Amino acid sequence: MSTQFSSLPLSPEMLANLKSLDYQQMTPIQAASLPALLQGKDLIAQAKTGSGKTAAFGIGLLHKLNVANYRIQALVLCPTRELADQVGKEIRRLARCQPNTKLVSLCGGKPFGPQVGSLEHGAHIVVGTPGRILKHIKKGTLLLRNVETLVLDEADRMLDMGFYDDIAAVVAETSNKRQTLLFSATYPDSIKTMSSRLQRDPLMVTVDTSHSESNIKQHFYEVEKGQRVRTMAALLTQYKPESTVVFCNTRQQCHEVMEELQQRGFEALALHGDLDQKERDQVLVMFSNKSCPILVATDVAARGLDIKELGMVINFELSRDPEVHIHRIGRTGRAGKKGAAISLFIPSEAYRINTLEEYLKQPIKVERLKNLEIDETVKLQSPMVTFCIDGGRKDKVRPGDILGALTGDGGIPGNLVGNIDIFDHIAYVAIDRTIRKKALKQLSEGKIKGRRFKVRRLISFA
């Protein structure tokens, strides 16, 4: 099987663009799926997070796109707004070689009116969440009868989140002649059932569903009941990871673990379904820009989380589903980086270890942490702090304007300014902790694009 993009029947412009984006050769999921995908076949693809699946279906849907026809020809359904945003950005990068390609993002948590305006101007590709897509269909603002390619991304999580009826209602609006691509990290019976109802003779592709021990070092610790948080705190001070995601099985557990960590002096934030969109945005921004070293999350809430260098994953409680376990730990050790995955369980949960051993077809070494002492001298302090600016995209504020306000009049070195995230009416900028007071003074008293905006610091722990 060739791994060269040049072996595929792609346009010279697409091949040149892939080269400019530093896509040197196909990942396993791309090599296994793209030949059939480009032939128009339906596909079920199972692959871990970070495997290159977005580029696979992105290249496929762009290959058959007719830019001269201003009708929606491709629809990508995603479980969360964050994932939809990532997918949209990736497809736009891939579409640079096809001038005038228009992609519209339709997600909940965003104003409805501007989305209607974008659709009225015509679109080729729509990426969005099932609920918002269905709302546009019911309002008559979205027509899908010309859709030639339908993609269900992270289909297993969409089913977990209860989107099946919405998905079925959306799919019913598309042509029966469409190509349907189903991407999933896991392959439960619910996915098989969905495929049988939506697809025609799909090709099944499974790659990279486990992780190399050379990239991810796994540790399994048996702990006494009531000692999970203390054990985790001791391990955090021992390993000193720069960024950690702690996975919990329930929202309630997620919130309790965050509070216990904060009480022990750790900077931690929680990500779960009870947060509103603004709160969720802030948590994701602070974790991704290194303003908070520990994120406590449920599996569903963590979908759409794209952290390129995640040092550690901790399973506060083992998942009952081995495939979910594999998906969780796959968030560390990416792109050739080393990562660590720690799993905690009490004696009554030992059967989950047995289930995982059967799934992996290999024995698991269980360790006991004899020393539960927490090294009080170790402070997992984030290197950055986040400032929130009450002005965003709709106020014509751009990342360059904020950077200029800090490095120009403010005299702050550019290398001490981190990520800048712009939303419709708000912006976030990460600043090196050592110059936080100077930066706050400059942003509060100075001007951005000749205007003054309210600025405040976001705190990552109580």
N, C-alpha and C positions, 0 to 999 in steps of 0.2 A: 504493500500500500504506500503510494507516494505521499510525502508530507509537504511537497512544494505547491504553492498556490498556482504556479505556472502550469501545473498538470491539469488544472480545471478549465472549463470553457468560459473563462471570464474575459471581459473586455480589457484591452490594453490600459485603458484609463483606470479601471478598478485595480488591476495588478500594480500599476504605478502608485496609486494611492495607498494600497496595502504596504508597499515598500516604504513609502514616506512616513507611515504610521509605525514603522519598525515591526511589522508582522513578518518575521523572517521565515517561519514555516508553520504549517498547520499543527494545532494541538491535536491530541488523539480524538477528541469529540468532533473536531472540524474535519479531520481526515476520514473518519468513519461515516459522518453524516452528509457532508457537502455533495459528493457525487450523486447520491440518490435525491437529495434535496433539490439540486439544480435540474434534475430530470422531472421534477414536479410531483414526486411521490410523497405520500403521507408518511409521517415519522413519529415514533416514540423514542425519545433520547433520554437516557438516564445518566447523569454525570454530576460530580460534586461541584460545589460552588467554586468559582474561579477557574473553571475549566476551558473557558472560551466559547461557551454556548451562545452568548449574545451575538458575537461576531458571526457564528455559523448561520443562525437564522437571519441576521441582518444582511449578510452577503446574499443569501438566498432570495429574500424578498426584493432586494434592490436589483438583482439580476433580471427579474421579469417585469420590473416597473416600467410603465410607459409615462414618461414625464409630461408628454404633450397632452395626456388625458387627465384633466383636473377632476378626477373622481377618486374616492377612497378605494385603493387597490390592496392595501395590507392593513391588518388589525392585529395588534399585540396586546393581550390581556395579562396584567400583572397583579399580584396580591396586594401590593402596597404602593403608595405614592412615591416613596424613596426609590424602590426598584424601578418603577416606571420612569422616573427622572433619569436614572442611570442608563436604562435601555435607550431612552430617547437621545441622550448625549452620544452614546456609542454609535447608534444608527446615523446620526447627523455627521459624525466623523467619517464613517464609511461612505456616506453619500456626497462627500466633497467632490468626487469625480463626476457627479451627475448634477450639473447646475440646475437651479430652480426646483429641486426636490423639496416638497413642503411636508413637514411632519408636525402634527398637532398633538399635544399632550392633554388628555382629559382625565383628571383625577379629582376625587373628593377632597374637601379641605381647601379648595380654590374657588374663587368667585365663578358663578355660572355664566354671567353675561359676556365677559371677555372671551370665554371659550366658544360661545355662539358666534361672536364676531370673527374669530379665527376660522371657524368652519365655513362661514359665509364667503370668505375669500378663496375657498377651495383648498383641498388637501389631498395628498397621495397616501400618506401613512398616518394612522392614529395609534397612539400608545396610551393605555389608560387602565383604570381599575374597573372591575365589572359593574359596581353600583352606579358610578357616574356615567359610564357608557350607556347603561340601560336607561338612565334618566334622560339622556339626550335623545335616545331612540323614542321614548314615550312622548317627549316634547316635540318630536318631529324635526329636530335640528341635526339629526345624524342619520344618513342613509347608507346601508351596508350591502346593498344588493350587488355592487360591483367588486366586492372583496374577492381577490384571487388567492391570497395567502392569509390564513388565520394562525396565529401563534398563541399558545397557552404556556406562558412562562411560569415556572415554579408551580405547576398545576397541583401538586400534592398539597402545598400550603393554601392555595385558593380553596381547595376542598375542606381542609382543616378549619378554615375561617368561615365556612358555611356559605360559600359563593356558588354552589352547584346550580341552584335554580336561576340565579342571575346569569350565569354563564350559558345555561341552556336557552334562556330567553334571548340573549344576544346572538348566539349561534343561529337561532331560528330565523334571524333577519338576514343572514348571509346566503350566498348562492350554494347550491348543492354541489356545484362543480369546483368548489374551492379546494386548495391544498391545505391540510390541517397538520400543524407541527406541534407536538406535545412534549414539553421539556419538564423534567421532574428530577429532583435529587433522590427521591425514594420511589418505590414501585409497589404500593399497596394494592389490595383488591379494588379499592375505589377508583384507582387510575385505570385499571383494566376495564372496569365497567364503563367509565367515561369514554375511553378509546373506542370500545365496541359500538357506542352510540353516535360518535362524532366522526370517526375515521373510516377510510376505505383501505383495507389490506395494508396496514402500516408496516413499515420496516422498523424492527426493534434494534436499537443501538445502545449498548451498555459499556461504558468505559470509566476508568478512574473512580470507582465507587469506594475504594479503600485508599489508605494513605501510606506513603512510604515511611518506614521507621527511621530512615536516614534524615527525613525532614521534620517529622513530628515524634518527639519522645513522649510516650504515654506512661503515666504513673497511676496506679490504682491503690487507694488507701482505705483500709477498713477502720472505721472510727466508732467510738462509743456513742450511743444515743445522747443527743444534746451537746455533742462536742464538735459538730461540723464547722461552725463559725470560728471557734477557737483554733481548730486544725487549719482551716483556710488562712486565718490571719498569720499563723506561724509559718505556713508555706510561702505566703506572699513576702514576708520579711526575709525568708531564706533565699528565694529565687530572685526577688527584686525585679519583676517584669516592668517594662515601661508602660505597657497597656495590657489589660486583662478583661475578657468577657466571662462573667460568671452566669452559667445557665441554670435556671430554676424551672420547675415543672408547672408552677401556678403563679398567678398574679400576686396573690396574698403572700406567698413565700418570697417572691421577688422583692416586694416592698419591705418585708421583715428583715431580710438579709441585708438590704441596703442600709436600713436604720441601724442594725447591729454593727456593721462595718464602720459607719459614721461615728457611732458611740465609742468605737475603739480607736478613733483618730484617723481612719482611712478616708481619702477623698473618693466618694462613690456616688453614682447616679443610677436610677432605675429606668428601665424601658419596658413598658407593658401596655396592655390594651386600655387601661383606664385613663391614660394621658390624652389630652386634646392635641390637635395638630401642632399648635404653637409650642406646647411643652415638649412634644416629641422632636420637633425640629431643633429646639435648643439643646436637648440631651444629645442628639446625634452630632450636632455641630461641635459641642464641647468635647465629646469623646474623640471625634475624628481629627480635631485640631490640637490634640494633646493638652487640653485644659482640664481633663479629668482622666486619671489613669485606670479607673475601674468602672465597668458597666455591668450592672446586674440585669439580666433580661430573660424573658420567656422566649421560647422558640419562634412563635408566630411574630412577636414584636421585633425580633432580631432580623427578620427577613428584610432585605433591602440594605442591610448594613454592609458597607464596603470599606473595610479598613485594610490597606495594603500591607502594613507591617504590624500585625497583632502578635505580641510576644507570647501570650498564654491564654488557654481556654480552661476554665474550671467547671466541671459538672458538679454543682452543689449536691445534686441528687442524680443518680443514673437514670437516663430515659428508659422507659419500658420497651421502646422500639430500637433495635440495634441500628437500623438505617438512620434514625434521627441522631444517634450517637456519632456515627461516621460523619454526618453532615455538620454537626456541632464542631468536632475537632478539626474539620477541614478548613475552618476559618483562620487557623494559624498555620505557619510553615508554608506560606505561599511564595510563588515566584523565586524558588531556590533558597528562601530564607529558612532558618531553623525556628522551630516552635515547640512548645511544651503543652501537653494536655493532661490535666489532673482530674481524676474522678474519685469522688467520696461516696462511701456507702456504709450503712450500718449492718450488723450481722443478719438481721431479718430480710435484707435486700440482696443477700448473696446469690439468690437465684437469677438475678439480672446479670451477674457476672457469667453464670453458666450459659445463659441465653446468648450473651455476646460471644463467648468462646465458640459456641456451635455455629454462629453466623460467620465469625472470622476464620473458623476451622484451624484454630491454634490456641494453645494454652495462654492464660493471662497470669502474670506474676502479681500477686497481691502483697503490698508492703504495709507495714505498720509504722506510723510515725511515733517513735518513742519519746522524742523531746517536743513537748507542746509549748515550749517557752517562746514567747513573742519577743523578738529583738526590738526593744524600745528605741534603740539608737537608729533604726532604719525607718526613714519616713518616705513613703512612696508619694512624693510630692510632684505634681504635674509641672513640667518645665514652662508651660504657657498659662496665661489667663485670657479670658474672653470678655471683650467689651461689646455691648449691644448699642447700636446707633439707630435712633428712631427715624430712619430715612432709607428707602430702598429703591428697587428698580423703577417703580412708578414715580419716584421723585427724581429720576434721572441720575441716581447715584451709581457709580461704577466702581469696581475694585481699584482701578487706577486713581480715582479721586481720593479714596481713603488712604491709599499708600502714599500719594503725593502730600496729603495733609500731614502725615506723620514724618516722612523723610525729608520733605522740603522745609516748610516753616518750622516744623518740630525738631528737625535735626537728628532724628532717630535713624540709626543704621538700618538699611533695608533687610539685612540678614536677621534682625531681631523682630521682624514682623512676619507672622505666620499666615495661615489660611485666612482668606477673606470670602465670606459667604453672603451673597446678596439675595434677599427675598423681595416680594412686592413692596412692602412698606417698612422693611426692617433690614438691617445689615449686622453681621457679626465679624469681628476681627480678632485674631489671636495675637497676643503680644508676649514677648519674652518676660517672664516673671520679674527679672532683675530691673526692668525699666517701666514697670506697670504704673507707678505713680506719675512719672513724667508723661507717659503716653495718655493717661486719663486726663491730665491737666491740659495737654495739647488738644485733644479731641473735644473737651468740654468748653475750653475758652477760645480755641481757634475756629476756623471755618473750613467747611468742605464744599467745594464748588461755590464759594462766596456766601454760603449760608451756615447758620449755626443749627446744630441738631442736639437733642438731648442724648446723653451718653451715660450708661451705667455698666457696672461690672457684674457679670453672672458668677454666682458662687456654686461650686460643685459639691459642697457638703455643708451640713448644718453647723 
